[in-house]
Amino acid sequence: METPFDYFFDDRTNPRTIEAVRGGPLASPLEAYVRRLREDGYAVHSGFVQLRLLGCFNRWLDRKGLTSENVDAAIVGQYLRGRAQSRKLRKGDSAALFRLLTMLRPEGSGMTAPPPTPVEVALGHFQQYLRQERSLSEATVINYTPVARSFLSERFPKGALHFQRITAADITAFVQRQATLVISKRAPLVVTALRSFLRYLFLRGIVAIDFATCVPTIATWSLSKVPRFLAGEQIQKILASCDKETAIGKRDYALLLLLARLGLRAGEVVALTLDDLDWEAGLLTVRGKGKRVAQMPLPSEVGAAIADYLSTGRPQCSSRRVFIRGKAPLTGFANSIAICSLVDRALERAGVESEYRGSHVFRHSLATGMLNHGASLDEIGDLLRHRRPDTTRIYAKVDLVSLRSIALPWPGGSR
């Protein structure tokens, strides 16, 4: 009778290896584990190596009279130390065993973890406040947390938190230090995040003074930089570098087209699901910043590339994400950093030299190209889904023709 293990084992597999996973205290959990391996798209050899290790672990438990209920982080650590001492420990052994442990203990019971520090407890409460009472997006929570952590770590280096000892001088000194450490683009975020944290302390009654009013601003100049962008020929060269005969090439081509033709942000590409594609209406649902949802027309070029990837390149898996990792586990990308890395590799592959890296350069390039072809700033703002017109104004700086028409004559004659 066929079993889930048959996909990773064949006639050449040692019978002892097969017996080691089909019996013993982990027989039932290992059946679930092998099904997960197939769902996550692990290659036959990779799955075989993991199962052979888990078979050895299964026998070790049996010899010690232990059951699956006894398996916790301490037991796994003991087994790994034994393999290391006997020089049998291999790369990936720890990951496979803790993956099994996660399946045995979905809620983390049995996992040993140090108690949270006072700073971690305070940050946890702050994050809960941002999510539940302020209804801020997860991206905002992620951005605010490091600022609050830095402030607490600097003010209370010994760990114990004495919030009543915070002074306006502490706040000013912290902001001044941060102003020298962060890039100008991130400076306003430091101020906003710190104000939010200090106001949270006041509203909770943790401090008696609303120190949010004491946070100084960091001087930044509006529209001080020219948007970074690539020429249309460079964009086409990057797109042409994708090998559309391979699954990864089909994926990268469709993904890069979304960045180049629709100006999607990296996080928006990551979040796309199969349910966001309305093929009959030719629409794409985009989940953007601030939990805003918008529907955008799906250009035929982009739709064809996505359809090609979905029909002939996307691996079979349980994930509803549109774009799937190339290697197991077959899930969607973890975050926007993965998209930025993919863009960097595409630039290198295409031989496009640019000081501007990351996915956002496609968004700026799209806006700049539209401006050069006569689009208005309002039209650009609509496509990029800017909430405020001021956000789009920076693209006026690259409209050289219009700028020349309003430029004053050079003193002393033409140059």
C-alpha positions as a Python dict, from the first residue, in 0.01 Angstrom:
ca = {
    (1, 'M'): (0, 0, 0),
    (2, 'E'): (134, 344, -92),
    (3, 'T'): (237, 568, 199),
    (4, 'P'): (342, 935, 220),
    (5, 'F'): (705, 820, 260),
    (6, 'D'): (713, 660, -85),
    (7, 'Y'): (776, 995, -253),
    (8, 'F'): (1114, 1029, -78),
    (9, 'F'): (1211, 660, -59),
    (10, 'D'): (1271, 411, -340),
    (11, 'D'): (1386, 51, -391),
    (12, 'R'): (1746, 148, -312),
    (13, 'T'): (1661, 293, 30),
    (14, 'N'): (1804, 95, 321),
    (15, 'P'): (1515, -96, 488),
    (16, 'R'): (1644, 15, 830),
    (17, 'T'): (1595, 379, 727),
    (18, 'I'): (1235, 307, 629),
    (19, 'E'): (1164, 114, 949),
    (20, 'A'): (1309, 396, 1158),
    (21, 'V'): (1042, 644, 1045),
    (22, 'R'): (744, 412, 1016),
    (23, 'G'): (759, 282, 1374),
    (24, 'G'): (859, 400, 1717),
    (25, 'P'): (727, 691, 1924),
    (26, 'L'): (726, 937, 1630),
    (27, 'A'): (551, 719, 1372),
    (28, 'S'): (236, 930, 1353),
    (29, 'P'): (405, 1276, 1375),
    (30, 'L'): (653, 1176, 1103),
    (31, 'E'): (367, 1096, 865),
    (32, 'A'): (241, 1450, 913),
    (33, 'Y'): (597, 1580, 875),
    (34, 'V'): (650, 1405, 542),
    (35, 'R'): (321, 1543, 410),
    (36, 'R'): (438, 1892, 505),
    (37, 'L'): (765, 1832, 318),
    (38, 'R'): (569, 1757, 0),
    (39, 'E'): (333, 2052, 46),
    (40, 'D'): (629, 2285, 96),
    (41, 'G'): (795, 2157, -222),
    (42, 'Y'): (1112, 2002, -82),
    (43, 'A'): (1319, 1811, -332),
    (44, 'V'): (1342, 1432, -299),
    (45, 'H'): (1704, 1432, -180),
    (46, 'S'): (1646, 1711, 73),
    (47, 'G'): (1340, 1536, 213),
    (48, 'F'): (1525, 1204, 230),
    (49, 'V'): (1812, 1358, 428),
    (50, 'Q'): (1569, 1509, 679),
    (51, 'L'): (1374, 1186, 721),
    (52, 'R'): (1692, 983, 770),
    (53, 'L'): (1794, 1219, 1051),
    (54, 'L'): (1448, 1207, 1212),
    (55, 'G'): (1454, 828, 1189),
    (56, 'C'): (1776, 827, 1392),
    (57, 'F'): (1616, 1064, 1643),
    (58, 'N'): (1309, 837, 1659),
    (59, 'R'): (1524, 535, 1745),
    (60, 'W'): (1717, 736, 2004),
    (61, 'L'): (1390, 827, 2176),
    (62, 'D'): (1280, 462, 2167),
    (63, 'R'): (1605, 344, 2329),
    (64, 'K'): (1559, 595, 2610),
    (65, 'G'): (1197, 498, 2664),
    (66, 'L'): (1068, 844, 2563),
    (67, 'T'): (747, 925, 2376),
    (68, 'S'): (647, 1214, 2151),
    (69, 'E'): (499, 1383, 2459),
    (70, 'N'): (846, 1401, 2613),
    (71, 'V'): (1000, 1585, 2318),
    (72, 'D'): (1082, 1945, 2400),
    (73, 'A'): (1361, 2190, 2330),
    (74, 'A'): (1580, 2038, 2605),
    (75, 'I'): (1548, 1687, 2457),
    (76, 'V'): (1625, 1815, 2107),
    (77, 'G'): (1927, 2005, 2240),
    (78, 'Q'): (2053, 1694, 2419),
    (79, 'Y'): (2029, 1488, 2100),
    (80, 'L'): (2205, 1754, 1892),
    (81, 'R'): (2490, 1775, 2143),
    (82, 'G'): (2530, 1399, 2123),
    (83, 'R'): (2550, 1410, 1743),
    (84, 'A'): (2803, 1692, 1763),
    (85, 'Q'): (3020, 1496, 2007),
    (86, 'S'): (3015, 1192, 1779),
    (87, 'R'): (3088, 1418, 1479),
    (88, 'K'): (2765, 1322, 1306),
    (89, 'L'): (2603, 1666, 1322),
    (90, 'R'): (2533, 1802, 972),
    (91, 'K'): (2412, 2131, 835),
    (92, 'G'): (2032, 2142, 852),
    (93, 'D'): (1998, 1889, 1137),
    (94, 'S'): (1899, 2152, 1391),
    (95, 'A'): (1647, 2313, 1154),
    (96, 'A'): (1478, 1979, 1079),
    (97, 'L'): (1449, 1881, 1444),
    (98, 'F'): (1309, 2215, 1554),
    (99, 'R'): (1067, 2210, 1259),
    (100, 'L'): (940, 1877, 1393),
    (101, 'L'): (924, 2025, 1743),
    (102, 'T'): (710, 2312, 1614),
    (103, 'M'): (467, 2060, 1468),
    (104, 'L'): (457, 1865, 1796),
    (105, 'R'): (416, 2182, 2002),
    (106, 'P'): (225, 2432, 1783),
    (107, 'E'): (174, 2671, 2074),
    (108, 'G'): (534, 2650, 2187),
    (109, 'S'): (470, 2437, 2496),
    (110, 'G'): (788, 2265, 2597),
    (111, 'M'): (1000, 2534, 2435),
    (112, 'T'): (1238, 2691, 2679),
    (113, 'A'): (1266, 3066, 2646),
    (114, 'P'): (1413, 3329, 2877),
    (115, 'P'): (1163, 3556, 3051),
    (116, 'P'): (1102, 3885, 2870),
    (117, 'T'): (1308, 4183, 2982),
    (118, 'P'): (1135, 4496, 3121),
    (119, 'V'): (1205, 4670, 2790),
    (120, 'E'): (1042, 4387, 2593),
    (121, 'V'): (737, 4394, 2822),
    (122, 'A'): (701, 4771, 2777),
    (123, 'L'): (740, 4744, 2400),
    (124, 'G'): (480, 4466, 2387),
    (125, 'H'): (226, 4688, 2561),
    (126, 'F'): (315, 4979, 2332),
    (127, 'Q'): (265, 4760, 2022),
    (128, 'Q'): (-71, 4642, 2153),
    (129, 'Y'): (-174, 5007, 2199),
    (130, 'L'): (-70, 5094, 1842),
    (131, 'R'): (-261, 4801, 1694),
    (132, 'Q'): (-578, 4801, 1901),
    (133, 'E'): (-634, 5164, 2001),
    (134, 'R'): (-460, 5351, 1720),
    (135, 'S'): (-547, 5090, 1450),
    (136, 'L'): (-210, 5145, 1286),
    (137, 'S'): (-77, 4911, 1020),
    (138, 'E'): (174, 4640, 1103),
    (139, 'A'): (436, 4823, 898),
    (140, 'T'): (397, 5128, 1122),
    (141, 'V'): (426, 4916, 1436),
    (142, 'I'): (744, 4762, 1299),
    (143, 'N'): (888, 5106, 1223),
    (144, 'Y'): (799, 5264, 1558),
    (145, 'T'): (924, 4982, 1781),
    (146, 'P'): (1302, 5017, 1721),
    (147, 'V'): (1289, 5390, 1806),
    (148, 'A'): (1113, 5322, 2137),
    (149, 'R'): (1357, 5038, 2209),
    (150, 'S'): (1659, 5262, 2144),
    (151, 'F'): (1522, 5535, 2369),
    (152, 'L'): (1456, 5296, 2660),
    (153, 'S'): (1789, 5117, 2617),
    (154, 'E'): (1982, 5445, 2618),
    (155, 'R'): (1790, 5600, 2909),
    (156, 'F'): (1784, 5283, 3123),
    (157, 'P'): (2098, 5086, 3028),
    (158, 'K'): (2079, 4865, 3339),
    (159, 'G'): (1741, 4724, 3236),
    (160, 'A'): (1511, 4843, 3515),
    (161, 'L'): (1263, 5102, 3388),
    (162, 'H'): (1195, 5410, 3602),
    (163, 'F'): (968, 5611, 3375),
    (164, 'Q'): (920, 5890, 3629),
    (165, 'R'): (1289, 5977, 3591),
    (166, 'I'): (1249, 6073, 3224),
    (167, 'T'): (1320, 6441, 3165),
    (168, 'A'): (1289, 6679, 2873),
    (169, 'A'): (1670, 6693, 2861),
    (170, 'D'): (1680, 6312, 2810),
    (171, 'I'): (1444, 6343, 2516),
    (172, 'T'): (1634, 6628, 2352),
    (173, 'A'): (1968, 6449, 2391),
    (174, 'F'): (1828, 6130, 2236),
    (175, 'V'): (1686, 6315, 1934),
    (176, 'Q'): (2013, 6502, 1884),
    (177, 'R'): (2209, 6174, 1883),
    (178, 'Q'): (1964, 6014, 1641),
    (179, 'A'): (1992, 6312, 1407),
    (180, 'T'): (2359, 6229, 1357),
    (181, 'L'): (2301, 5856, 1312),
    (182, 'V'): (2003, 5822, 1077),
    (183, 'I'): (1966, 5933, 717),
    (184, 'S'): (1766, 6249, 660),
    (185, 'K'): (1476, 6056, 507),
    (186, 'R'): (1430, 5856, 829),
    (187, 'A'): (1472, 6149, 1067),
    (188, 'P'): (1100, 6247, 1074),
    (189, 'L'): (1013, 5887, 1160),
    (190, 'V'): (1232, 5905, 1474),
    (191, 'V'): (1046, 6214, 1591),
    (192, 'T'): (700, 6074, 1513),
    (193, 'A'): (770, 5736, 1673),
    (194, 'L'): (916, 5888, 1990),
    (195, 'R'): (621, 6127, 2025),
    (196, 'S'): (382, 5835, 1986),
    (197, 'F'): (559, 5635, 2256),
    (198, 'L'): (575, 5924, 2502),
    (199, 'R'): (208, 6008, 2446),
    (200, 'Y'): (124, 5642, 2510),
    (201, 'L'): (307, 5661, 2846),
    (202, 'F'): (106, 5973, 2936),
    (203, 'L'): (-232, 5831, 2831),
    (204, 'R'): (-167, 5516, 3031),
    (205, 'G'): (-81, 5719, 3340),
    (206, 'I'): (271, 5577, 3347),
    (207, 'V'): (414, 5932, 3348),
    (208, 'A'): (246, 6247, 3477),
    (209, 'I'): (367, 6479, 3201),
    (210, 'D'): (292, 6461, 2829),
    (211, 'F'): (654, 6456, 2715),
    (212, 'A'): (541, 6424, 2352),
    (213, 'T'): (530, 6804, 2342),
    (214, 'C'): (899, 6815, 2438),
    (215, 'V'): (1025, 6618, 2138),
    (216, 'P'): (1218, 6857, 1911),
    (217, 'T'): (1194, 6834, 1535),
    (218, 'I'): (1485, 6738, 1314),
    (219, 'A'): (1530, 6988, 1035),
    (220, 'T'): (1461, 6837, 695),
    (221, 'W'): (1404, 7032, 378),
    (222, 'S'): (1098, 6960, 171),
    (223, 'L'): (1176, 6848, -186),
    (224, 'S'): (1549, 6874, -114),
    (225, 'K'): (1643, 6586, -342),
    (226, 'V'): (1576, 6490, -702),
    (227, 'P'): (1384, 6159, -732),
    (228, 'R'): (1602, 5864, -821),
    (229, 'F'): (1506, 5700, -1148),
    (230, 'L'): (1628, 5492, -1439),
    (231, 'A'): (1588, 5567, -1808),
    (232, 'G'): (1326, 5377, -2006),
    (233, 'E'): (1601, 5191, -2196),
    (234, 'Q'): (1749, 5070, -1869),
    (235, 'I'): (1409, 4946, -1746),
    (236, 'Q'): (1362, 4751, -2070),
    (237, 'K'): (1710, 4603, -2038),
    (238, 'I'): (1631, 4482, -1687),
    (239, 'L'): (1304, 4324, -1800),
    (240, 'A'): (1476, 4159, -2097),
    (241, 'S'): (1734, 4001, -1865),
    (242, 'C'): (1471, 3765, -1719),
    (243, 'D'): (1492, 3415, -1869),
    (244, 'K'): (1126, 3352, -1948),
    (245, 'E'): (1201, 2990, -2035),
    (246, 'T'): (1243, 2911, -1664),
    (247, 'A'): (995, 2924, -1375),
    (248, 'I'): (1206, 3174, -1180),
    (249, 'G'): (1247, 3391, -1489),
    (250, 'K'): (869, 3396, -1549),
    (251, 'R'): (812, 3494, -1187),
    (252, 'D'): (1074, 3768, -1188),
    (253, 'Y'): (950, 3909, -1518),
    (254, 'A'): (588, 3933, -1397),
    (255, 'L'): (697, 4079, -1065),
    (256, 'L'): (925, 4341, -1222),
    (257, 'L'): (649, 4440, -1464),
    (258, 'L'): (421, 4519, -1170),
    (259, 'L'): (690, 4746, -1030),
    (260, 'A'): (771, 4909, -1365),
    (261, 'R'): (422, 4949, -1519),
    (262, 'L'): (200, 5000, -1214),
    (263, 'G'): (449, 5145, -966),
    (264, 'L'): (361, 4900, -689),
    (265, 'R'): (561, 4910, -369),
    (266, 'A'): (762, 4604, -266),
    (267, 'G'): (528, 4527, 26),
    (268, 'E'): (227, 4548, -203),
    (269, 'V'): (380, 4291, -439),
    (270, 'V'): (454, 4060, -146),
    (271, 'A'): (94, 4084, -21),
    (272, 'L'): (-72, 4004, -356),
    (273, 'T'): (-291, 3694, -345),
    (274, 'L'): (-467, 3495, -614),
    (275, 'D'): (-795, 3644, -493),
    (276, 'D'): (-669, 3994, -581),
    (277, 'L'): (-676, 3912, -954),
    (278, 'D'): (-1008, 3977, -1127),
    (279, 'W'): (-945, 3838, -1474),
    (280, 'E'): (-1294, 3905, -1610),
    (281, 'A'): (-1290, 4274, -1515),
    (282, 'G'): (-918, 4315, -1580),
    (283, 'L'): (-859, 4459, -1232),
    (284, 'L'): (-595, 4414, -965),
    (285, 'T'): (-667, 4476, -596),
    (286, 'V'): (-373, 4642, -421),
    (287, 'R'): (-341, 4657, -42),
    (288, 'G'): (-128, 4962, 22),
    (289, 'K'): (3, 5175, 306),
    (290, 'G'): (-226, 5261, 595),
    (291, 'K'): (-449, 4960, 522),
    (292, 'R'): (-580, 5135, 211),
    (293, 'V'): (-723, 4910, -61),
    (294, 'A'): (-738, 5020, -424),
    (295, 'Q'): (-836, 4857, -752),
    (296, 'M'): (-612, 4921, -1050),
    (297, 'P'): (-657, 4832, -1417),
    (298, 'L'): (-441, 4536, -1515),
    (299, 'P'): (-255, 4619, -1840),
    (300, 'S'): (-256, 4338, -2095),
    (301, 'E'): (125, 4313, -2088),
    (302, 'V'): (130, 4268, -1712),
    (303, 'G'): (-172, 4036, -1711),
    (304, 'A'): (-17, 3812, -1978),
    (305, 'A'): (308, 3784, -1780),
    (306, 'I'): (124, 3695, -1458),
    (307, 'A'): (-96, 3442, -1639),
    (308, 'D'): (211, 3280, -1796),
    (309, 'Y'): (376, 3249, -1455),
    (310, 'L'): (63, 3112, -1287),
    (311, 'S'): (-4, 2854, -1557),
    (312, 'T'): (347, 2732, -1637),
    (313, 'G'): (588, 2861, -1372),
    (314, 'R'): (427, 2884, -1030),
    (315, 'P'): (487, 2569, -824),
    (316, 'Q'): (194, 2380, -676),
    (317, 'C'): (156, 2471, -311),
    (318, 'S'): (-106, 2558, -51),
    (319, 'S'): (-14, 2929, -36),
    (320, 'R'): (-258, 3182, -187),
    (321, 'R'): (19, 3433, -251),
    (322, 'V'): (74, 3513, -618),
    (323, 'F'): (453, 3505, -606),
    (324, 'I'): (622, 3203, -448),
    (325, 'R'): (980, 3146, -334),
    (326, 'G'): (1201, 2949, -567),
    (327, 'K'): (1321, 2710, -296),
    (328, 'A'): (1142, 2512, -28),
    (329, 'P'): (948, 2584, 176),
    (330, 'L'): (724, 2696, -109),
    (331, 'T'): (554, 2998, 44),
    (332, 'G'): (522, 3365, -41),
    (333, 'F'): (808, 3606, 17),
    (334, 'A'): (861, 3694, 382),
    (335, 'N'): (887, 4070, 341),
    (336, 'S'): (974, 4357, 108),
    (337, 'I'): (1347, 4306, 163),
    (338, 'A'): (1327, 3992, -52),
    (339, 'I'): (1180, 4198, -338),
    (340, 'C'): (1454, 4460, -306),
    (341, 'S'): (1718, 4185, -321),
    (342, 'L'): (1551, 4042, -631),
    (343, 'V'): (1565, 4385, -796),
    (344, 'D'): (1933, 4425, -709),
    (345, 'R'): (2010, 4089, -870),
    (346, 'A'): (1813, 4190, -1179),
    (347, 'L'): (2016, 4512, -1214),
    (348, 'E'): (2340, 4317, -1189),
    (349, 'R'): (2220, 4053, -1434),
    (350, 'A'): (2123, 4321, -1684),
    (351, 'G'): (2451, 4504, -1642),
    (352, 'V'): (2272, 4826, -1545),
    (353, 'E'): (2500, 5039, -1333),
    (354, 'S'): (2309, 5264, -1097),
    (355, 'E'): (2375, 5419, -759),
    (356, 'Y'): (2003, 5375, -692),
    (357, 'R'): (1908, 5029, -570),
    (358, 'G'): (1593, 4861, -447),
    (359, 'S'): (1241, 4828, -579),
    (360, 'H'): (1137, 5192, -527),
    (361, 'V'): (1355, 5304, -818),
    (362, 'F'): (1094, 5149, -1053),
    (363, 'R'): (819, 5358, -892),
    (364, 'H'): (1019, 5678, -935),
    (365, 'S'): (1114, 5581, -1290),
    (366, 'L'): (749, 5526, -1383),
    (367, 'A'): (650, 5869, -1248),
    (368, 'T'): (941, 6041, -1421),
    (369, 'G'): (863, 5871, -1752),
    (370, 'M'): (497, 5974, -1729),
    (371, 'L'): (599, 6333, -1661),
    (372, 'N'): (832, 6336, -1962),
    (373, 'H'): (544, 6213, -2181),
    (374, 'G'): (314, 6496, -2074),
    (375, 'A'): (125, 6349, -1778),
    (376, 'S'): (15, 6592, -1510),
    (377, 'L'): (118, 6565, -1145),
    (378, 'D'): (-245, 6483, -1058),
    (379, 'E'): (-240, 6187, -1299),
    (380, 'I'): (88, 6064, -1155),
    (381, 'G'): (-47, 6098, -802),
    (382, 'D'): (-357, 5897, -894),
    (383, 'L'): (-152, 5612, -1041),
    (384, 'L'): (90, 5600, -749),
    (385, 'R'): (-203, 5630, -505),
    (386, 'H'): (-55, 5926, -320),
    (387, 'R'): (-282, 6046, -43),
    (388, 'R'): (-155, 6405, -52),
    (389, 'P'): (-68, 6616, -359),
    (390, 'D'): (249, 6737, -185),
    (391, 'T'): (391, 6386, -214),
    (392, 'T'): (380, 6410, -593),
    (393, 'R'): (526, 6760, -612),
    (394, 'I'): (884, 6634, -595),
    (395, 'Y'): (854, 6506, -954),
    (396, 'A'): (824, 6864, -1074),
    (397, 'K'): (1198, 6888, -1010),
    (398, 'V'): (1273, 6651, -1299),
    (399, 'D'): (1055, 6840, -1549),
    (400, 'L'): (1353, 7027, -1693),
    (401, 'V'): (1163, 7176, -1988),
    (402, 'S'): (913, 7351, -1762),
    (403, 'L'): (1183, 7456, -1518),
    (404, 'R'): (1387, 7619, -1793),
    (405, 'S'): (1085, 7826, -1897),
    (406, 'I'): (1068, 7990, -1556),
    (407, 'A'): (1442, 8019, -1491),
    (408, 'L'): (1583, 8371, -1451),
    (409, 'P'): (1855, 8489, -1695),
    (410, 'W'): (2211, 8425, -1583),
    (411, 'P'): (2373, 8749, -1455),
    (412, 'G'): (2614, 8894, -1709),
    (413, 'G'): (2480, 8711, -2012),
    (414, 'S'): (2399, 8358, -2130),
    (415, 'R'): (2596, 8053, -2023),
}
